[in-house]
Amino acid sequence: ALQEDADVIGLSILSGAHNHIAPRLMQLLTEKGLDDVLVLIGGIIPDVDIPKLKGIGVKGIFLPGTPMQEIIEFINTNARARV
């Protein structure tokens, strides 16, 4: 993300490892000064885990069956604008 000046990072997690991967990713982004990168997670995420993920800074959580257009609109609305 740092090298490529990414606006968005999207993770697809089907393994159930979101509670391990997401906190580490958010920590690394903070350490590198990339707090403004929009982070999305898609996959099998239990409802009970969603508040925790949002609490650490994951902005979008998309469950199986989410229409692609909904994800595109979310990114277009929430990604940082280029100057």
mmCIF file of the N, C-alpha and C atoms, coordinates in Angstrom:
data_MODEL
# 
_entry.id   MODEL 
# 
loop_
_atom_site.group_PDB 
_atom_site.id 
_atom_site.type_symbol 
_atom_site.label_atom_id 
_atom_site.label_alt_id 
_atom_site.label_comp_id 
_atom_site.label_asym_id 
_atom_site.label_entity_id 
_atom_site.label_seq_id 
_atom_site.pdbx_PDB_ins_code 
_atom_site.Cartn_x 
_atom_site.Cartn_y 
_atom_site.Cartn_z 
_atom_site.occupancy 
_atom_site.B_iso_or_equiv 
_atom_site.pdbx_formal_charge 
_atom_site.auth_seq_id 
_atom_site.auth_comp_id 
_atom_site.auth_asym_id 
_atom_site.auth_atom_id 
_atom_site.pdbx_PDB_model_num 
ATOM 1   N N  . ALA A 1 1  ? 0.831   -1.194  0.000  1.00 0.00 ? 1  ALA A N  1 
ATOM 2   C CA . ALA A 1 1  ? 0.000   0.000   0.000  1.00 0.00 ? 1  ALA A CA 1 
ATOM 3   C C  . ALA A 1 1  ? 0.872   1.253   0.000  1.00 0.00 ? 1  ALA A C  1 
ATOM 4   N N  . LEU A 1 2  ? 1.941   1.223   0.757  1.00 0.00 ? 2  LEU A N  1 
ATOM 5   C CA . LEU A 1 2  ? 2.833   2.375   0.833  1.00 0.00 ? 2  LEU A CA 1 
ATOM 6   C C  . LEU A 1 2  ? 3.528   2.599   -0.499 1.00 0.00 ? 2  LEU A C  1 
ATOM 7   N N  . GLN A 1 3  ? 4.101   1.552   -1.056 1.00 0.00 ? 3  GLN A N  1 
ATOM 8   C CA . GLN A 1 3  ? 4.824   1.649   -2.326 1.00 0.00 ? 3  GLN A CA 1 
ATOM 9   C C  . GLN A 1 3  ? 3.926   2.098   -3.466 1.00 0.00 ? 3  GLN A C  1 
ATOM 10  N N  . GLU A 1 4  ? 2.727   1.619   -3.488 1.00 0.00 ? 4  GLU A N  1 
ATOM 11  C CA . GLU A 1 4  ? 1.817   1.881   -4.607 1.00 0.00 ? 4  GLU A CA 1 
ATOM 12  C C  . GLU A 1 4  ? 0.886   3.059   -4.357 1.00 0.00 ? 4  GLU A C  1 
ATOM 13  N N  . ASP A 1 5  ? 0.985   3.693   -3.180 1.00 0.00 ? 5  ASP A N  1 
ATOM 14  C CA . ASP A 1 5  ? 0.112   4.810   -2.818 1.00 0.00 ? 5  ASP A CA 1 
ATOM 15  C C  . ASP A 1 5  ? -1.362  4.415   -2.962 1.00 0.00 ? 5  ASP A C  1 
ATOM 16  N N  . ALA A 1 6  ? -1.701  3.286   -2.390 1.00 0.00 ? 6  ALA A N  1 
ATOM 17  C CA . ALA A 1 6  ? -3.053  2.728   -2.511 1.00 0.00 ? 6  ALA A CA 1 
ATOM 18  C C  . ALA A 1 6  ? -4.092  3.592   -1.805 1.00 0.00 ? 6  ALA A C  1 
ATOM 19  N N  . ASP A 1 7  ? -5.251  3.678   -2.410 1.00 0.00 ? 7  ASP A N  1 
ATOM 20  C CA . ASP A 1 7  ? -6.393  4.351   -1.799 1.00 0.00 ? 7  ASP A CA 1 
ATOM 21  C C  . ASP A 1 7  ? -7.275  3.375   -1.046 1.00 0.00 ? 7  ASP A C  1 
ATOM 22  N N  . VAL A 1 8  ? -7.254  2.112   -1.477 1.00 0.00 ? 8  VAL A N  1 
ATOM 23  C CA . VAL A 1 8  ? -8.140  1.092   -0.923 1.00 0.00 ? 8  VAL A CA 1 
ATOM 24  C C  . VAL A 1 8  ? -7.369  -0.216  -0.789 1.00 0.00 ? 8  VAL A C  1 
ATOM 25  N N  . ILE A 1 9  ? -7.606  -0.912  0.324  1.00 0.00 ? 9  ILE A N  1 
ATOM 26  C CA . ILE A 1 9  ? -7.115  -2.278  0.493  1.00 0.00 ? 9  ILE A CA 1 
ATOM 27  C C  . ILE A 1 9  ? -8.341  -3.145  0.735  1.00 0.00 ? 9  ILE A C  1 
ATOM 28  N N  . GLY A 1 10 ? -8.477  -4.169  -0.072 1.00 0.00 ? 10 GLY A N  1 
ATOM 29  C CA . GLY A 1 10 ? -9.580  -5.102  0.081  1.00 0.00 ? 10 GLY A CA 1 
ATOM 30  C C  . GLY A 1 10 ? -9.061  -6.491  0.387  1.00 0.00 ? 10 GLY A C  1 
ATOM 31  N N  . LEU A 1 11 ? -9.602  -7.099  1.413  1.00 0.00 ? 11 LEU A N  1 
ATOM 32  C CA . LEU A 1 11 ? -9.227  -8.458  1.795  1.00 0.00 ? 11 LEU A CA 1 
ATOM 33  C C  . LEU A 1 11 ? -10.415 -9.381  1.591  1.00 0.00 ? 11 LEU A C  1 
ATOM 34  N N  . SER A 1 12 ? -10.148 -10.539 1.044  1.00 0.00 ? 12 SER A N  1 
ATOM 35  C CA . SER A 1 12 ? -11.156 -11.585 0.946  1.00 0.00 ? 12 SER A CA 1 
ATOM 36  C C  . SER A 1 12 ? -10.727 -12.688 1.895  1.00 0.00 ? 12 SER A C  1 
ATOM 37  N N  . ILE A 1 13 ? -11.492 -12.869 2.956  1.00 0.00 ? 13 ILE A N  1 
ATOM 38  C CA . ILE A 1 13 ? -11.107 -13.832 3.989  1.00 0.00 ? 13 ILE A CA 1 
ATOM 39  C C  . ILE A 1 13 ? -12.230 -14.852 4.155  1.00 0.00 ? 13 ILE A C  1 
ATOM 40  N N  . LEU A 1 14 ? -11.940 -16.058 3.758  1.00 0.00 ? 14 LEU A N  1 
ATOM 41  C CA . LEU A 1 14 ? -12.920 -17.135 3.870  1.00 0.00 ? 14 LEU A CA 1 
ATOM 42  C C  . LEU A 1 14 ? -12.532 -18.140 4.943  1.00 0.00 ? 14 LEU A C  1 
ATOM 43  N N  . SER A 1 15 ? -11.370 -17.937 5.557  1.00 0.00 ? 15 SER A N  1 
ATOM 44  C CA . SER A 1 15 ? -10.818 -18.910 6.499  1.00 0.00 ? 15 SER A CA 1 
ATOM 45  C C  . SER A 1 15 ? -11.236 -18.679 7.942  1.00 0.00 ? 15 SER A C  1 
ATOM 46  N N  . GLY A 1 16 ? -11.847 -17.534 8.216  1.00 0.00 ? 16 GLY A N  1 
ATOM 47  C CA . GLY A 1 16 ? -12.171 -17.211 9.596  1.00 0.00 ? 16 GLY A CA 1 
ATOM 48  C C  . GLY A 1 16 ? -11.038 -16.517 10.325 1.00 0.00 ? 16 GLY A C  1 
ATOM 49  N N  . ALA A 1 17 ? -9.994  -16.137 9.605  1.00 0.00 ? 17 ALA A N  1 
ATOM 50  C CA . ALA A 1 17 ? -8.822  -15.516 10.228 1.00 0.00 ? 17 ALA A CA 1 
ATOM 51  C C  . ALA A 1 17 ? -8.928  -13.995 10.314 1.00 0.00 ? 17 ALA A C  1 
ATOM 52  N N  . HIS A 1 18 ? -10.093 -13.444 10.048 1.00 0.00 ? 18 HIS A N  1 
ATOM 53  C CA . HIS A 1 18 ? -10.258 -11.991 10.045 1.00 0.00 ? 18 HIS A CA 1 
ATOM 54  C C  . HIS A 1 18 ? -9.911  -11.347 11.387 1.00 0.00 ? 18 HIS A C  1 
ATOM 55  N N  . ASN A 1 19 ? -10.179 -12.031 12.498 1.00 0.00 ? 19 ASN A N  1 
ATOM 56  C CA . ASN A 1 19 ? -9.865  -11.462 13.814 1.00 0.00 ? 19 ASN A CA 1 
ATOM 57  C C  . ASN A 1 19 ? -8.373  -11.464 14.108 1.00 0.00 ? 19 ASN A C  1 
ATOM 58  N N  . HIS A 1 20 ? -7.605  -12.164 13.322 1.00 0.00 ? 20 HIS A N  1 
ATOM 59  C CA . HIS A 1 20 ? -6.146  -12.162 13.455 1.00 0.00 ? 20 HIS A CA 1 
ATOM 60  C C  . HIS A 1 20 ? -5.513  -11.219 12.429 1.00 0.00 ? 20 HIS A C  1 
ATOM 61  N N  . ILE A 1 21 ? -5.990  -11.288 11.201 1.00 0.00 ? 21 ILE A N  1 
ATOM 62  C CA . ILE A 1 21 ? -5.383  -10.525 10.109 1.00 0.00 ? 21 ILE A CA 1 
ATOM 63  C C  . ILE A 1 21 ? -5.716  -9.036  10.191 1.00 0.00 ? 21 ILE A C  1 
ATOM 64  N N  . ALA A 1 22 ? -6.977  -8.697  10.397 1.00 0.00 ? 22 ALA A N  1 
ATOM 65  C CA . ALA A 1 22 ? -7.395  -7.295  10.364 1.00 0.00 ? 22 ALA A CA 1 
ATOM 66  C C  . ALA A 1 22 ? -6.704  -6.435  11.419 1.00 0.00 ? 22 ALA A C  1 
ATOM 67  N N  . PRO A 1 23 ? -6.618  -6.852  12.682 1.00 0.00 ? 23 PRO A N  1 
ATOM 68  C CA . PRO A 1 23 ? -5.931  -6.002  13.655 1.00 0.00 ? 23 PRO A CA 1 
ATOM 69  C C  . PRO A 1 23 ? -4.466  -5.754  13.293 1.00 0.00 ? 23 PRO A C  1 
ATOM 70  N N  . ARG A 1 24 ? -3.806  -6.768  12.783 1.00 0.00 ? 24 ARG A N  1 
ATOM 71  C CA . ARG A 1 24 ? -2.396  -6.600  12.391 1.00 0.00 ? 24 ARG A CA 1 
ATOM 72  C C  . ARG A 1 24 ? -2.272  -5.647  11.204 1.00 0.00 ? 24 ARG A C  1 
ATOM 73  N N  . LEU A 1 25 ? -3.142  -5.792  10.226 1.00 0.00 ? 25 LEU A N  1 
ATOM 74  C CA . LEU A 1 25 ? -3.125  -4.885  9.080  1.00 0.00 ? 25 LEU A CA 1 
ATOM 75  C C  . LEU A 1 25 ? -3.344  -3.448  9.532  1.00 0.00 ? 25 LEU A C  1 
ATOM 76  N N  . MET A 1 26 ? -4.343  -3.227  10.371 1.00 0.00 ? 26 MET A N  1 
ATOM 77  C CA . MET A 1 26 ? -4.641  -1.871  10.823 1.00 0.00 ? 26 MET A CA 1 
ATOM 78  C C  . MET A 1 26 ? -3.474  -1.290  11.618 1.00 0.00 ? 26 MET A C  1 
ATOM 79  N N  . GLN A 1 27 ? -2.818  -2.119  12.418 1.00 0.00 ? 27 GLN A N  1 
ATOM 80  C CA . GLN A 1 27 ? -1.647  -1.675  13.177 1.00 0.00 ? 27 GLN A CA 1 
ATOM 81  C C  . GLN A 1 27 ? -0.529  -1.247  12.229 1.00 0.00 ? 27 GLN A C  1 
ATOM 82  N N  . LEU A 1 28 ? -0.256  -2.059  11.222 1.00 0.00 ? 28 LEU A N  1 
ATOM 83  C CA . LEU A 1 28 ? 0.802   -1.735  10.263 1.00 0.00 ? 28 LEU A CA 1 
ATOM 84  C C  . LEU A 1 28 ? 0.475   -0.468  9.479  1.00 0.00 ? 28 LEU A C  1 
ATOM 85  N N  . LEU A 1 29 ? -0.767  -0.299  9.084  1.00 0.00 ? 29 LEU A N  1 
ATOM 86  C CA . LEU A 1 29 ? -1.148  0.919   8.373  1.00 0.00 ? 29 LEU A CA 1 
ATOM 87  C C  . LEU A 1 29 ? -0.930  2.149   9.243  1.00 0.00 ? 29 LEU A C  1 
ATOM 88  N N  . THR A 1 30 ? -1.283  2.054   10.513 1.00 0.00 ? 30 THR A N  1 
ATOM 89  C CA . THR A 1 30 ? -1.074  3.168   11.435 1.00 0.00 ? 30 THR A CA 1 
ATOM 90  C C  . THR A 1 30 ? 0.410   3.465   11.594 1.00 0.00 ? 30 THR A C  1 
ATOM 91  N N  . GLU A 1 31 ? 1.213   2.430   11.779 1.00 0.00 ? 31 GLU A N  1 
ATOM 92  C CA . GLU A 1 31 ? 2.659   2.608   11.941 1.00 0.00 ? 31 GLU A CA 1 
ATOM 93  C C  . GLU A 1 31 ? 3.291   3.277   10.728 1.00 0.00 ? 31 GLU A C  1 
ATOM 94  N N  . LYS A 1 32 ? 2.763   3.019   9.549  1.00 0.00 ? 32 LYS A N  1 
ATOM 95  C CA . LYS A 1 32 ? 3.317   3.569   8.305  1.00 0.00 ? 32 LYS A CA 1 
ATOM 96  C C  . LYS A 1 32 ? 2.661   4.891   7.905  1.00 0.00 ? 32 LYS A C  1 
ATOM 97  N N  . GLY A 1 33 ? 1.768   5.403   8.749  1.00 0.00 ? 33 GLY A N  1 
ATOM 98  C CA . GLY A 1 33 ? 1.106   6.666   8.444  1.00 0.00 ? 33 GLY A CA 1 
ATOM 99  C C  . GLY A 1 33 ? 0.071   6.559   7.336  1.00 0.00 ? 33 GLY A C  1 
ATOM 100 N N  . LEU A 1 34 ? -0.518  5.397   7.203  1.00 0.00 ? 34 LEU A N  1 
ATOM 101 C CA . LEU A 1 34 ? -1.493  5.159   6.140  1.00 0.00 ? 34 LEU A CA 1 
ATOM 102 C C  . LEU A 1 34 ? -2.910  5.030   6.696  1.00 0.00 ? 34 LEU A C  1 
ATOM 103 N N  . ASP A 1 35 ? -3.211  5.822   7.704  1.00 0.00 ? 35 ASP A N  1 
ATOM 104 C CA . ASP A 1 35 ? -4.522  5.762   8.351  1.00 0.00 ? 35 ASP A CA 1 
ATOM 105 C C  . ASP A 1 35 ? -5.672  6.117   7.412  1.00 0.00 ? 35 ASP A C  1 
ATOM 106 N N  . ASP A 1 36 ? -5.361  6.818   6.321  1.00 0.00 ? 36 ASP A N  1 
ATOM 107 C CA . ASP A 1 36 ? -6.422  7.270   5.421  1.00 0.00 ? 36 ASP A CA 1 
ATOM 108 C C  . ASP A 1 36 ? -6.749  6.269   4.311  1.00 0.00 ? 36 ASP A C  1 
ATOM 109 N N  . VAL A 1 37 ? -6.094  5.115   4.310  1.00 0.00 ? 37 VAL A N  1 
ATOM 110 C CA . VAL A 1 37 ? -6.396  4.082   3.317  1.00 0.00 ? 37 VAL A CA 1 
ATOM 111 C C  . VAL A 1 37 ? -7.694  3.378   3.722  1.00 0.00 ? 37 VAL A C  1 
ATOM 112 N N  . LEU A 1 38 ? -8.602  3.281   2.790  1.00 0.00 ? 38 LEU A N  1 
ATOM 113 C CA . LEU A 1 38 ? -9.889  2.628   3.024  1.00 0.00 ? 38 LEU A CA 1 
ATOM 114 C C  . LEU A 1 38 ? -9.685  1.118   3.050  1.00 0.00 ? 38 LEU A C  1 
ATOM 115 N N  . VAL A 1 39 ? -10.080 0.473   4.148  1.00 0.00 ? 39 VAL A N  1 
ATOM 116 C CA . VAL A 1 39 ? -9.911  -0.975  4.287  1.00 0.00 ? 39 VAL A CA 1 
ATOM 117 C C  . VAL A 1 39 ? -11.281 -1.647  4.242  1.00 0.00 ? 39 VAL A C  1 
ATOM 118 N N  . LEU A 1 40 ? -11.380 -2.646  3.357  1.00 0.00 ? 40 LEU A N  1 
ATOM 119 C CA . LEU A 1 40 ? -12.603 -3.427  3.191  1.00 0.00 ? 40 LEU A CA 1 
ATOM 120 C C  . LEU A 1 40 ? -12.286 -4.890  3.427  1.00 0.00 ? 40 LEU A C  1 
ATOM 121 N N  . ILE A 1 41 ? -13.227 -5.605  3.993  1.00 0.00 ? 41 ILE A N  1 
ATOM 122 C CA . ILE A 1 41 ? -13.087 -7.052  4.143  1.00 0.00 ? 41 ILE A CA 1 
ATOM 123 C C  . ILE A 1 41 ? -14.348 -7.702  3.597  1.00 0.00 ? 41 ILE A C  1 
ATOM 124 N N  . GLY A 1 42 ? -14.138 -8.709  2.797  1.00 0.00 ? 42 GLY A N  1 
ATOM 125 C CA . GLY A 1 42 ? -15.243 -9.501  2.289  1.00 0.00 ? 42 GLY A CA 1 
ATOM 126 C C  . GLY A 1 42 ? -15.028 -10.949 2.660  1.00 0.00 ? 42 GLY A C  1 
ATOM 127 N N  . GLY A 1 43 ? -16.114 -11.661 2.821  1.00 0.00 ? 43 GLY A N  1 
ATOM 128 C CA . GLY A 1 43 ? -15.989 -13.079 3.120  1.00 0.00 ? 43 GLY A CA 1 
ATOM 129 C C  . GLY A 1 43 ? -16.974 -13.524 4.175  1.00 0.00 ? 43 GLY A C  1 
ATOM 130 N N  . ILE A 1 44 ? -16.624 -14.611 4.802  1.00 0.00 ? 44 ILE A N  1 
ATOM 131 C CA . ILE A 1 44 ? -17.489 -15.200 5.820  1.00 0.00 ? 44 ILE A CA 1 
ATOM 132 C C  . ILE A 1 44 ? -17.130 -14.568 7.163  1.00 0.00 ? 44 ILE A C  1 
ATOM 133 N N  . ILE A 1 45 ? -17.884 -13.547 7.525  1.00 0.00 ? 45 ILE A N  1 
ATOM 134 C CA . ILE A 1 45 ? -17.640 -12.787 8.751  1.00 0.00 ? 45 ILE A CA 1 
ATOM 135 C C  . ILE A 1 45 ? -18.882 -12.923 9.630  1.00 0.00 ? 45 ILE A C  1 
ATOM 136 N N  . PRO A 1 46 ? -18.771 -13.568 10.780 1.00 0.00 ? 46 PRO A N  1 
ATOM 137 C CA . PRO A 1 46 ? -19.930 -13.673 11.674 1.00 0.00 ? 46 PRO A CA 1 
ATOM 138 C C  . PRO A 1 46 ? -20.404 -12.288 12.133 1.00 0.00 ? 46 PRO A C  1 
ATOM 139 N N  . ASP A 1 47 ? -21.708 -12.114 12.242 1.00 0.00 ? 47 ASP A N  1 
ATOM 140 C CA . ASP A 1 47 ? -22.277 -10.832 12.671 1.00 0.00 ? 47 ASP A CA 1 
ATOM 141 C C  . ASP A 1 47 ? -21.659 -10.339 13.969 1.00 0.00 ? 47 ASP A C  1 
ATOM 142 N N  . VAL A 1 48 ? -21.345 -11.244 14.870 1.00 0.00 ? 48 VAL A N  1 
ATOM 143 C CA . VAL A 1 48 ? -20.800 -10.866 16.170 1.00 0.00 ? 48 VAL A CA 1 
ATOM 144 C C  . VAL A 1 48 ? -19.423 -10.207 16.036 1.00 0.00 ? 48 VAL A C  1 
ATOM 145 N N  . ASP A 1 49 ? -18.698 -10.462 14.950 1.00 0.00 ? 49 ASP A N  1 
ATOM 146 C CA . ASP A 1 49 ? -17.356 -9.904  14.764 1.00 0.00 ? 49 ASP A CA 1 
ATOM 147 C C  . ASP A 1 49 ? -17.351 -8.542  14.078 1.00 0.00 ? 49 ASP A C  1 
ATOM 148 N N  . ILE A 1 50 ? -18.451 -8.171  13.463 1.00 0.00 ? 50 ILE A N  1 
ATOM 149 C CA . ILE A 1 50 ? -18.493 -6.930  12.687 1.00 0.00 ? 50 ILE A CA 1 
ATOM 150 C C  . ILE A 1 50 ? -18.224 -5.690  13.538 1.00 0.00 ? 50 ILE A C  1 
ATOM 151 N N  . PRO A 1 51 ? -18.842 -5.515  14.710 1.00 0.00 ? 51 PRO A N  1 
ATOM 152 C CA . PRO A 1 51 ? -18.541 -4.320  15.504 1.00 0.00 ? 51 PRO A CA 1 
ATOM 153 C C  . PRO A 1 51 ? -17.059 -4.202  15.880 1.00 0.00 ? 51 PRO A C  1 
ATOM 154 N N  . LYS A 1 52 ? -16.420 -5.307  16.196 1.00 0.00 ? 52 LYS A N  1 
ATOM 155 C CA . LYS A 1 52 ? -14.994 -5.269  16.545 1.00 0.00 ? 52 LYS A CA 1 
ATOM 156 C C  . LYS A 1 52 ? -14.167 -4.814  15.346 1.00 0.00 ? 52 LYS A C  1 
ATOM 157 N N  . LEU A 1 53 ? -14.465 -5.352  14.176 1.00 0.00 ? 53 LEU A N  1 
ATOM 158 C CA . LEU A 1 53 ? -13.719 -4.975  12.975 1.00 0.00 ? 53 LEU A CA 1 
ATOM 159 C C  . LEU A 1 53 ? -13.913 -3.496  12.656 1.00 0.00 ? 53 LEU A C  1 
ATOM 160 N N  . LYS A 1 54 ? -15.129 -3.020  12.766 1.00 0.00 ? 54 LYS A N  1 
ATOM 161 C CA . LYS A 1 54 ? -15.379 -1.597  12.525 1.00 0.00 ? 54 LYS A CA 1 
ATOM 162 C C  . LYS A 1 54 ? -14.694 -0.741  13.586 1.00 0.00 ? 54 LYS A C  1 
ATOM 163 N N  . GLY A 1 55 ? -14.636 -1.251  14.806 1.00 0.00 ? 55 GLY A N  1 
ATOM 164 C CA . GLY A 1 55 ? -13.994 -0.528  15.892 1.00 0.00 ? 55 GLY A CA 1 
ATOM 165 C C  . GLY A 1 55 ? -12.496 -0.336  15.710 1.00 0.00 ? 55 GLY A C  1 
ATOM 166 N N  . ILE A 1 56 ? -11.862 -1.222  14.970 1.00 0.00 ? 56 ILE A N  1 
ATOM 167 C CA . ILE A 1 56 ? -10.421 -1.078  14.733 1.00 0.00 ? 56 ILE A CA 1 
ATOM 168 C C  . ILE A 1 56 ? -10.126 -0.330  13.437 1.00 0.00 ? 56 ILE A C  1 
ATOM 169 N N  . GLY A 1 57 ? -11.185 0.075   12.723 1.00 0.00 ? 57 GLY A N  1 
ATOM 170 C CA . GLY A 1 57 ? -10.976 0.910   11.550 1.00 0.00 ? 57 GLY A CA 1 
ATOM 171 C C  . GLY A 1 57 ? -11.317 0.310   10.207 1.00 0.00 ? 57 GLY A C  1 
ATOM 172 N N  . VAL A 1 58 ? -11.806 -0.919  10.177 1.00 0.00 ? 58 VAL A N  1 
ATOM 173 C CA . VAL A 1 58 ? -12.259 -1.499  8.909  1.00 0.00 ? 58 VAL A CA 1 
ATOM 174 C C  . VAL A 1 58 ? -13.549 -0.768  8.532  1.00 0.00 ? 58 VAL A C  1 
ATOM 175 N N  . LYS A 1 59 ? -13.561 -0.151  7.371  1.00 0.00 ? 59 LYS A N  1 
ATOM 176 C CA . LYS A 1 59 ? -14.699 0.697   6.997  1.00 0.00 ? 59 LYS A CA 1 
ATOM 177 C C  . LYS A 1 59 ? -15.825 -0.041  6.292  1.00 0.00 ? 59 LYS A C  1 
ATOM 178 N N  . GLY A 1 60 ? -15.488 -1.087  5.568  1.00 0.00 ? 60 GLY A N  1 
ATOM 179 C CA . GLY A 1 60 ? -16.518 -1.818  4.844  1.00 0.00 ? 60 GLY A CA 1 
ATOM 180 C C  . GLY A 1 60 ? -16.395 -3.304  5.066  1.00 0.00 ? 60 GLY A C  1 
ATOM 181 N N  . ILE A 1 61 ? -17.510 -3.937  5.352  1.00 0.00 ? 61 ILE A N  1 
ATOM 182 C CA . ILE A 1 61 ? -17.544 -5.388  5.539  1.00 0.00 ? 61 ILE A CA 1 
ATOM 183 C C  . ILE A 1 61 ? -18.651 -5.921  4.642  1.00 0.00 ? 61 ILE A C  1 
ATOM 184 N N  . PHE A 1 62 ? -18.270 -6.827  3.759  1.00 0.00 ? 62 PHE A N  1 
ATOM 185 C CA . PHE A 1 62 ? -19.192 -7.340  2.759  1.00 0.00 ? 62 PHE A CA 1 
ATOM 186 C C  . PHE A 1 62 ? -19.273 -8.848  2.858  1.00 0.00 ? 62 PHE A C  1 
ATOM 187 N N  . LEU A 1 63 ? -20.465 -9.332  3.084  1.00 0.00 ? 63 LEU A N  1 
ATOM 188 C CA . LEU A 1 63 ? -20.708 -10.761 3.267  1.00 0.00 ? 63 LEU A CA 1 
ATOM 189 C C  . LEU A 1 63 ? -20.997 -11.435 1.926  1.00 0.00 ? 63 LEU A C  1 
ATOM 190 N N  . PRO A 1 64 ? -20.915 -12.758 1.872  1.00 0.00 ? 64 PRO A N  1 
ATOM 191 C CA . PRO A 1 64 ? -21.221 -13.463 0.629  1.00 0.00 ? 64 PRO A CA 1 
ATOM 192 C C  . PRO A 1 64 ? -22.598 -13.051 0.091  1.00 0.00 ? 64 PRO A C  1 
ATOM 193 N N  . GLY A 1 65 ? -22.656 -12.847 -1.203 1.00 0.00 ? 65 GLY A N  1 
ATOM 194 C CA . GLY A 1 65 ? -23.903 -12.455 -1.834 1.00 0.00 ? 65 GLY A CA 1 
ATOM 195 C C  . GLY A 1 65 ? -24.084 -10.957 -1.985 1.00 0.00 ? 65 GLY A C  1 
ATOM 196 N N  . THR A 1 66 ? -23.171 -10.168 -1.426 1.00 0.00 ? 66 THR A N  1 
ATOM 197 C CA . THR A 1 66 ? -23.270 -8.719  -1.587 1.00 0.00 ? 66 THR A CA 1 
ATOM 198 C C  . THR A 1 66 ? -23.135 -8.384  -3.071 1.00 0.00 ? 66 THR A C  1 
ATOM 199 N N  . PRO A 1 67 ? -24.063 -7.616  -3.619 1.00 0.00 ? 67 PRO A N  1 
ATOM 200 C CA . PRO A 1 67 ? -23.957 -7.250  -5.036 1.00 0.00 ? 67 PRO A CA 1 
ATOM 201 C C  . PRO A 1 67 ? -22.690 -6.429  -5.307 1.00 0.00 ? 67 PRO A C  1 
ATOM 202 N N  . MET A 1 68 ? -22.030 -6.726  -6.408 1.00 0.00 ? 68 MET A N  1 
ATOM 203 C CA . MET A 1 68 ? -20.811 -6.017  -6.775 1.00 0.00 ? 68 MET A CA 1 
ATOM 204 C C  . MET A 1 68 ? -21.049 -4.511  -6.851 1.00 0.00 ? 68 MET A C  1 
ATOM 205 N N  . GLN A 1 69 ? -22.202 -4.105  -7.364 1.00 0.00 ? 69 GLN A N  1 
ATOM 206 C CA . GLN A 1 69 ? -22.498 -2.679  -7.485 1.00 0.00 ? 69 GLN A CA 1 
ATOM 207 C C  . GLN A 1 69 ? -22.499 -1.991  -6.119 1.00 0.00 ? 69 GLN A C  1 
ATOM 208 N N  . GLU A 1 70 ? -22.953 -2.676  -5.094 1.00 0.00 ? 70 GLU A N  1 
ATOM 209 C CA . GLU A 1 70 ? -22.954 -2.112  -3.737 1.00 0.00 ? 70 GLU A CA 1 
ATOM 210 C C  . GLU A 1 70 ? -21.523 -1.858  -3.261 1.00 0.00 ? 70 GLU A C  1 
ATOM 211 N N  . ILE A 1 71 ? -20.633 -2.767  -3.552 1.00 0.00 ? 71 ILE A N  1 
ATOM 212 C CA . ILE A 1 71 ? -19.228 -2.614  -3.158 1.00 0.00 ? 71 ILE A CA 1 
ATOM 213 C C  . ILE A 1 71 ? -18.592 -1.464  -3.935 1.00 0.00 ? 71 ILE A C  1 
ATOM 214 N N  . ILE A 1 72 ? -18.864 -1.389  -5.224 1.00 0.00 ? 72 ILE A N  1 
ATOM 215 C CA . ILE A 1 72 ? -18.322 -0.312  -6.057 1.00 0.00 ? 72 ILE A CA 1 
ATOM 216 C C  . ILE A 1 72 ? -18.798 1.041   -5.554 1.00 0.00 ? 72 ILE A C  1 
ATOM 217 N N  . GLU A 1 73 ? -20.074 1.150   -5.254 1.00 0.00 ? 73 GLU A N  1 
ATOM 218 C CA . GLU A 1 73 ? -20.620 2.413   -4.750 1.00 0.00 ? 73 GLU A CA 1 
ATOM 219 C C  . GLU A 1 73 ? -19.997 2.783   -3.411 1.00 0.00 ? 73 GLU A C  1 
ATOM 220 N N  . PHE A 1 74 ? -19.775 1.793   -2.551 1.00 0.00 ? 74 PHE A N  1 
ATOM 221 C CA . PHE A 1 74 ? -19.145 2.061   -1.257 1.00 0.00 ? 74 PHE A CA 1 
ATOM 222 C C  . PHE A 1 74 ? -17.741 2.628   -1.458 1.00 0.00 ? 74 PHE A C  1 
ATOM 223 N N  . ILE A 1 75 ? -16.977 2.009   -2.345 1.00 0.00 ? 75 ILE A N  1 
ATOM 224 C CA . ILE A 1 75 ? -15.616 2.487   -2.605 1.00 0.00 ? 75 ILE A CA 1 
ATOM 225 C C  . ILE A 1 75 ? -15.654 3.888   -3.201 1.00 0.00 ? 75 ILE A C  1 
ATOM 226 N N  . ASN A 1 76 ? -16.493 4.113   -4.186 1.00 0.00 ? 76 ASN A N  1 
ATOM 227 C CA . ASN A 1 76 ? -16.576 5.435   -4.812 1.00 0.00 ? 76 ASN A CA 1 
ATOM 228 C C  . ASN A 1 76 ? -16.971 6.515   -3.815 1.00 0.00 ? 76 ASN A C  1 
ATOM 229 N N  . THR A 1 77 ? -17.808 6.178   -2.867 1.00 0.00 ? 77 THR A N  1 
ATOM 230 C CA . THR A 1 77 ? -18.262 7.139   -1.864 1.00 0.00 ? 77 THR A CA 1 
ATOM 231 C C  . THR A 1 77 ? -17.221 7.381   -0.777 1.00 0.00 ? 77 THR A C  1 
ATOM 232 N N  . ASN A 1 78 ? -16.453 6.356   -0.424 1.00 0.00 ? 78 ASN A N  1 
ATOM 233 C CA . ASN A 1 78 ? -15.608 6.443   0.765  1.00 0.00 ? 78 ASN A CA 1 
ATOM 234 C C  . ASN A 1 78 ? -14.105 6.528   0.526  1.00 0.00 ? 78 ASN A C  1 
ATOM 235 N N  . ALA A 1 79 ? -13.635 6.245   -0.676 1.00 0.00 ? 79 ALA A N  1 
ATOM 236 C CA . ALA A 1 79 ? -12.193 6.328   -0.936 1.00 0.00 ? 79 ALA A CA 1 
ATOM 237 C C  . ALA A 1 79 ? -11.775 7.792   -0.935 1.00 0.00 ? 79 ALA A C  1 
ATOM 238 N N  . ARG A 1 80 ? -10.552 8.030   -0.499 1.00 0.00 ? 80 ARG A N  1 
ATOM 239 C CA . ARG A 1 80 ? -10.069 9.414   -0.457 1.00 0.00 ? 80 ARG A CA 1 
ATOM 240 C C  . ARG A 1 80 ? -10.004 9.970   -1.875 1.00 0.00 ? 80 ARG A C  1 
ATOM 241 N N  . ALA A 1 81 ? -10.322 11.228  -1.981 1.00 0.00 ? 81 ALA A N  1 
ATOM 242 C CA . ALA A 1 81 ? -10.298 11.879  -3.292 1.00 0.00 ? 81 ALA A CA 1 
ATOM 243 C C  . ALA A 1 81 ? -8.867  12.260  -3.647 1.00 0.00 ? 81 ALA A C  1 
ATOM 244 N N  . ARG A 1 82 ? -8.501  12.057  -4.878 1.00 0.00 ? 82 ARG A N  1 
ATOM 245 C CA . ARG A 1 82 ? -7.184  12.463  -5.376 1.00 0.00 ? 82 ARG A CA 1 
ATOM 246 C C  . ARG A 1 82 ? -7.207  13.958  -5.661 1.00 0.00 ? 82 ARG A C  1 
ATOM 247 N N  . VAL A 1 83 ? -6.123  14.611  -5.314 1.00 0.00 ? 83 VAL A N  1 
ATOM 248 C CA . VAL A 1 83 ? -6.016  16.058  -5.549 1.00 0.00 ? 83 VAL A CA 1 
ATOM 249 C C  . VAL A 1 83 ? -5.300  16.305  -6.843 1.00 0.00 ? 83 VAL A C  1 
# 
